Amino acid sequence: MTKIKIGIIGSGGMARHHLTRFTAMEAAEIVAIASRNEQTGTQLAKEHKTAFISEWTRLIEREDIDGVVVCTHNDSHGEIILAALQTNKHVFVEYPLASDVGEGEAALKLAEERHCVLRVSHPESVSNTHKALKQKIGELGDLLLTSFVRLTPGRGARPEILFNLPVSGIPAHFFIYHIYPIIDFFGGAASVKKSAAYEGLTENGQYDGFVNTLTVEFKRGGIGQWTWAGGIAINAAEEHERYVLAEGTISDAGGEWHCTTPAGVTPLSIPDSPQSTLQELWLSEIQDAANQPPNLEDAAVALDAIRISLAPE
């Protein structure tokens, strides 16, 4: 079997996660790791017996690499994706797709022109729960309202990154993984309205607490609402999600999904069938790309998601 040769850009927790996954696959070979942090990058490369490169621009120029995995901070995703696609590399990128809509649009166009696979790390494509929700939503008629609320008491494990507007973007963008599945269910937005407030916001864009809301009108009809609040006075984190449709409501509270219709309340049936990992899916798409144009549906949904998350800017 011809192995797919991969370069990793980044040396943090997600880079380590992807390295563990890819090194366990016979179809993959890690060729090099690039990182601006020479200490963590060198250590990671040593652990996986591969080359370390201090500049990611040199990594994507290598002719012995088929695809790159981008595990850097949010603000650099778009630049790296575009540069990698320009050198005909397949790309797997941690969400968000980009921190600029123009870069996201250019990435999809370039991936299509170059016949390159572009996959964002949103896990819904390999999630049994997401697939079960999508099927049930399709049975319950038109969307009326979808609402999402997340309240958290602390600043998170890495506040220098999470609560940092220049690096991670506004909260709606950092929490893009709450937006993506809803866009996959109901399509893109016709309009977006936002509200945001920050506590302890400094000149360099760091802050101590926030409230961020989005309200969208979907092109296909219905309203979507998201509310995030962090660094607030609350005993424990709370998260609630609902899909209100013409013939029933699907609700998540406490990690269990239920469907309410005039006939009563029933738990959502979620199959326990084995699924590929995102890494396996990406590799199979690269193998298929030799014979057919890559499927960019995932990337198109990711683009619609950042159109919403970045609209408040």
VEXDREN-2710 file (C-alpha; in Angstrom, 1 decimal):
% VEXDREN-2710
k/r/px/py/pz
1/MET/0.0/0.0/0.0
2/THR/1.3/3.5/-0.9
3/LYS/1.3/5.5/2.3
4/ILE/-0.2/9.1/2.4
5/LYS/2.6/11.3/3.7
6/ILE/1.5/13.9/6.2
7/GLY/3.0/17.1/7.7
8/ILE/1.7/18.4/11.1
9/ILE/1.6/22.2/11.7
10/GLY/1.5/23.0/15.4
11/SER/2.8/21.2/18.5
12/GLY/0.0/21.7/21.1
13/GLY/-2.6/19.3/22.5
14/MET/-4.5/18.9/19.2
15/ALA/-1.3/18.2/17.3
16/ARG/-0.4/15.5/19.8
17/HIS/-4.0/14.0/19.4
18/HIS/-3.8/13.9/15.6
19/LEU/-0.3/12.4/15.7
20/THR/-1.5/9.6/18.0
21/ARG/-4.4/8.8/15.6
22/PHE/-2.3/9.0/12.4
23/THR/0.7/7.0/13.6
24/ALA/-1.7/4.1/14.4
25/MET/-2.9/4.0/10.8
26/GLU/-1.1/1.8/8.2
27/ALA/-2.1/4.2/5.4
28/ALA/-0.4/7.2/7.0
29/GLU/3.2/8.3/7.4
30/ILE/4.2/11.4/9.4
31/VAL/7.0/13.1/7.5
32/ALA/7.5/16.3/9.5
33/ILE/6.2/18.6/12.2
34/ALA/6.4/22.4/12.0
35/SER/5.9/24.7/15.0
36/ARG/6.9/28.2/16.1
37/ASN/7.5/26.7/19.5
38/GLU/10.8/25.0/19.0
39/GLN/10.8/23.3/22.4
40/THR/7.5/21.6/22.1
41/GLY/7.9/21.0/18.4
42/THR/11.3/19.4/18.8
43/GLN/10.1/17.2/21.6
44/LEU/7.0/16.0/19.7
45/ALA/9.1/15.3/16.6
46/LYS/11.5/13.3/18.7
47/GLU/8.7/11.3/20.3
48/HIS/7.4/10.3/16.9
49/LYS/10.8/9.9/15.2
50/THR/10.2/12.4/12.5
51/ALA/11.7/15.7/11.3
52/PHE/11.1/19.1/13.0
53/ILE/10.8/22.3/10.9
54/SER/10.7/25.7/12.6
55/GLU/8.7/27.4/9.8
56/TRP/5.5/26.0/8.5
57/THR/6.1/27.7/5.1
58/ARG/9.0/25.3/4.5
59/LEU/6.9/22.3/5.5
60/ILE/4.2/22.9/2.9
61/GLU/6.8/23.4/0.1
62/ARG/8.2/19.9/0.6
63/GLU/7.5/17.6/-2.3
64/ASP/7.4/14.5/-0.1
65/ILE/4.2/15.6/1.7
66/ASP/0.7/14.8/0.4
67/GLY/-1.4/16.5/3.1
68/VAL/-1.0/18.9/6.0
69/VAL/-2.9/18.9/9.3
70/VAL/-3.3/22.4/10.7
71/CYS/-3.4/22.6/14.6
72/THR/-2.4/26.3/15.1
73/HIS/-4.3/29.1/16.8
74/ASN/-7.6/30.3/15.1
75/ASP/-6.1/33.5/13.7
76/SER/-3.6/31.6/11.4
77/HIS/-5.9/28.9/9.9
78/GLY/-6.9/30.8/6.8
79/GLU/-3.4/31.8/5.8
80/ILE/-1.9/28.3/6.2
81/ILE/-4.8/26.6/4.4
82/LEU/-4.5/28.9/1.4
83/ALA/-0.7/28.5/1.2
84/ALA/-1.0/24.7/1.5
85/LEU/-3.6/24.4/-1.2
86/GLN/-1.5/26.6/-3.5
87/THR/1.2/23.9/-3.3
88/ASN/-1.5/21.2/-4.1
89/LYS/-1.5/19.8/-0.5
90/HIS/-4.7/18.2/0.9
91/VAL/-5.7/19.9/4.2
92/PHE/-7.2/18.8/7.5
93/VAL/-7.7/21.8/9.7
94/GLU/-8.9/22.3/13.3
95/TYR/-12.1/24.4/13.4
96/PRO/-12.8/27.2/12.7
97/LEU/-12.1/27.0/8.9
98/ALA/-10.7/30.6/9.0
99/SER/-11.0/33.9/10.9
100/ASP/-11.9/35.8/7.7
101/VAL/-14.8/34.9/5.4
102/GLY/-12.8/36.0/2.3
103/GLU/-10.1/33.5/3.2
104/GLY/-12.7/30.8/3.8
105/GLU/-14.3/31.4/0.4
106/ALA/-10.9/31.5/-1.3
107/ALA/-10.0/28.2/0.3
108/LEU/-13.1/26.4/-1.0
109/LYS/-12.6/27.8/-4.5
110/LEU/-8.9/26.8/-4.5
111/ALA/-9.6/23.3/-3.1
112/GLU/-12.1/22.8/-5.9
113/GLU/-9.8/24.1/-8.6
114/ARG/-6.8/22.0/-7.4
115/HIS/-8.9/18.9/-6.7
116/CYS/-7.6/18.9/-3.1
117/VAL/-9.4/17.5/-0.1
118/LEU/-10.3/20.2/2.5
119/ARG/-11.8/18.8/5.7
120/VAL/-12.5/20.8/8.9
121/SER/-12.4/18.9/12.2
122/HIS/-16.1/19.2/13.0
123/PRO/-17.0/15.6/14.1
124/GLU/-20.7/15.6/12.9
125/SER/-19.9/13.6/9.8
126/VAL/-18.9/10.6/11.9
127/SER/-21.3/11.1/14.8
128/ASN/-24.2/8.7/15.3
129/THR/-26.0/11.3/17.5
130/HIS/-25.8/13.9/14.8
131/LYS/-27.1/11.5/12.1
132/ALA/-30.0/10.5/14.3
133/LEU/-30.9/14.1/15.0
134/LYS/-30.8/14.9/11.3
135/GLN/-33.1/12.1/10.5
136/LYS/-35.6/13.0/13.2
137/ILE/-35.5/16.7/12.3
138/GLY/-36.4/15.6/8.7
139/GLU/-39.5/13.8/10.0
140/LEU/-40.9/16.8/12.0
141/GLY/-41.6/19.4/9.3
142/ASP/-40.3/23.0/8.9
143/LEU/-38.1/24.7/11.5
144/LEU/-39.7/27.3/13.7
145/LEU/-37.0/28.0/16.2
146/THR/-33.6/26.5/17.3
147/SER/-32.1/27.8/20.5
148/PHE/-28.7/27.1/22.2
149/VAL/-27.6/28.4/25.6
150/ARG/-24.2/27.8/27.3
151/LEU/-23.3/29.4/30.6
152/THR/-19.9/28.7/32.2
153/PRO/-18.5/30.0/35.5
154/GLY/-14.8/30.2/34.7
155/ARG/-12.3/31.5/32.2
156/GLY/-11.3/28.0/31.0
157/ALA/-8.0/26.1/31.1
158/ARG/-6.2/28.4/28.7
159/PRO/-7.7/31.9/29.2
160/GLU/-4.8/33.6/27.4
161/ILE/-6.1/31.9/24.3
162/LEU/-9.8/31.4/25.0
163/PHE/-10.5/34.9/26.2
164/ASN/-8.5/36.7/23.6
165/LEU/-10.2/38.5/20.7
166/PRO/-7.2/38.9/18.3
167/VAL/-6.2/35.2/18.6
168/SER/-9.4/33.2/19.0
169/GLY/-11.9/35.8/17.8
170/ILE/-15.2/36.7/19.4
171/PRO/-16.9/34.0/21.5
172/ALA/-19.3/33.1/18.7
173/HIS/-16.3/32.3/16.5
174/PHE/-14.4/30.4/19.2
175/PHE/-17.6/28.4/19.9
176/ILE/-18.1/27.7/16.2
177/TYR/-18.6/24.0/17.0
178/HIS/-22.0/25.0/18.5
179/ILE/-23.0/26.7/15.2
180/TYR/-21.8/24.1/12.7
181/PRO/-24.3/21.3/13.5
182/ILE/-27.2/23.6/13.3
183/ILE/-26.1/25.0/9.9
184/ASP/-25.8/21.4/8.7
185/PHE/-29.4/20.8/9.8
186/PHE/-31.0/24.0/8.5
187/GLY/-28.7/25.6/6.0
188/GLY/-27.2/29.1/5.9
189/ALA/-28.5/32.4/7.2
190/ALA/-30.3/35.1/5.4
191/SER/-29.5/37.7/8.1
192/VAL/-27.6/37.8/11.4
193/LYS/-28.0/40.0/14.4
194/LYS/-25.6/40.1/17.4
195/SER/-25.1/41.5/20.8
196/ALA/-21.9/41.3/22.9
197/ALA/-20.6/42.6/26.2
198/TYR/-17.2/42.1/27.9
199/GLU/-15.9/42.4/31.4
200/GLY/-12.4/43.5/32.0
201/LEU/-11.6/44.0/28.3
202/THR/-8.1/45.3/27.8
203/GLU/-6.5/47.2/24.9
204/ASN/-4.8/44.0/23.7
205/GLY/-8.1/42.2/23.4
206/GLN/-8.1/40.0/26.5
207/TYR/-11.0/39.9/28.8
208/ASP/-12.4/38.3/32.0
209/GLY/-16.0/37.6/31.2
210/PHE/-18.5/37.9/28.4
211/VAL/-22.0/37.6/27.1
212/ASN/-22.4/37.0/23.3
213/THR/-25.7/36.3/21.5
214/LEU/-26.6/35.7/17.8
215/THR/-30.0/35.6/16.2
216/VAL/-30.3/34.4/12.6
217/GLU/-33.0/34.1/10.0
218/PHE/-32.4/31.0/7.9
219/LYS/-32.7/31.1/4.2
220/ARG/-35.0/28.1/4.3
221/GLY/-37.1/29.7/7.0
222/GLY/-37.1/29.6/10.8
223/ILE/-35.1/31.4/13.5
224/GLY/-31.9/30.4/15.2
225/GLN/-30.6/31.8/18.5
226/TRP/-27.3/31.2/20.3
227/THR/-26.3/32.6/23.8
228/TRP/-22.9/32.1/25.4
229/ALA/-21.8/33.6/28.7
230/GLY/-18.5/32.9/30.4
231/GLY/-16.7/34.0/33.5
232/ILE/-20.0/34.6/35.2
233/ALA/-21.3/33.9/38.7
234/ILE/-22.9/30.5/38.4
235/ASN/-22.4/27.4/40.4
236/ALA/-21.9/25.0/37.5
237/ALA/-21.8/25.1/33.7
238/GLU/-25.2/24.8/32.0
239/GLU/-26.0/23.9/28.4
240/HIS/-29.4/23.6/26.7
241/GLU/-30.4/23.0/23.1
242/ARG/-33.8/22.8/21.4
243/TYR/-35.1/22.4/17.9
244/VAL/-38.7/23.5/17.6
245/LEU/-40.3/22.2/14.4
246/ALA/-43.8/22.3/13.0
247/GLU/-44.7/18.8/14.2
248/GLY/-42.6/18.4/17.4
249/THR/-39.7/19.6/19.5
250/ILE/-36.3/17.9/20.1
251/SER/-34.6/18.9/23.4
252/ASP/-31.3/18.2/25.0
253/ALA/-30.9/18.6/28.8
254/GLY/-28.4/16.7/30.9
255/GLY/-26.9/15.0/27.8
256/GLU/-30.0/13.1/26.7
257/TRP/-32.1/13.9/23.7
258/HIS/-35.9/13.7/23.8
259/CYS/-38.6/14.3/21.2
260/THR/-42.0/15.9/22.2
261/THR/-45.0/15.5/19.9
262/PRO/-48.8/15.6/20.5
263/ALA/-48.5/11.9/21.1
264/GLY/-46.1/12.3/24.1
265/VAL/-42.4/12.4/24.9
266/THR/-39.9/9.8/23.7
267/PRO/-36.2/9.4/24.0
268/LEU/-34.3/9.9/20.7
269/SER/-33.0/6.5/19.5
270/ILE/-29.3/6.7/18.7
271/PRO/-27.7/3.7/17.0
272/ASP/-24.5/2.3/18.3
273/SER/-22.9/1.5/15.0
274/PRO/-19.1/1.8/14.5
275/GLN/-18.0/4.9/12.6
276/SER/-14.7/6.0/11.0
277/THR/-12.6/8.6/12.7
278/LEU/-12.2/12.0/11.1
279/GLN/-8.6/11.1/10.4
280/GLU/-9.6/7.9/8.6
281/LEU/-12.3/9.7/6.6
282/TRP/-9.7/12.3/5.5
283/LEU/-7.3/9.6/4.4
284/SER/-10.0/7.8/2.4
285/GLU/-11.0/11.0/0.7
286/ILE/-7.4/11.6/-0.3
287/GLN/-7.2/8.1/-1.8
288/ASP/-10.5/8.7/-3.7
289/ALA/-9.4/12.1/-5.0
290/ALA/-7.1/10.4/-7.5
291/ASN/-10.3/9.2/-9.3
292/GLN/-13.0/11.8/-8.6
293/PRO/-13.3/15.4/-7.5
294/PRO/-13.2/15.7/-3.7
295/ASN/-16.5/16.2/-1.8
296/LEU/-16.4/19.7/-0.3
297/GLU/-19.8/19.6/1.4
298/ASP/-18.2/19.6/4.9
299/ALA/-16.1/22.6/4.1
300/ALA/-19.1/24.4/2.6
301/VAL/-21.0/24.0/5.9
302/ALA/-17.9/25.1/7.8
303/LEU/-17.9/28.2/5.5
304/ASP/-21.5/29.0/6.2
305/ALA/-20.8/28.6/9.9
306/ILE/-18.0/31.2/9.9
307/ARG/-20.2/33.5/7.9
308/ILE/-22.5/33.5/11.0
309/SER/-19.8/33.5/13.7
310/LEU/-17.9/36.4/12.1
311/ALA/-20.9/38.5/11.1
312/PRO/-20.8/40.4/14.4
313/GLU/-17.3/41.7/13.5
END
